Amino acid sequence: MPRRRPPVDIFTFPLPSGKNNQTARCPQCGGEGQSIGHVGARLVYQCGECAVRFKSDHVDSLQTRDAADRP
């Protein structure tokens, strides 16, 4: 009997306030994925139907600091 691998957990950083309600289509089941965090400039989603975590195909510009914080 083949050994089953554990699911891969994607380490994510918290989302900025403006990116909380973004959705994307799940590549496995085609369901709706809700944004849960980001890795670099790519958003990470979790599917509501099959619980798969996946990254977005397009790169978003995430600004984690306000313009007033910059020198």
Secondary structure, DSSP 8 states (H G I E B T S, - for coil): ------------B---GGGTT-EEE-TTT--EEEEEEEETTEEEEEETTT--EEE-SS------S-GGG--
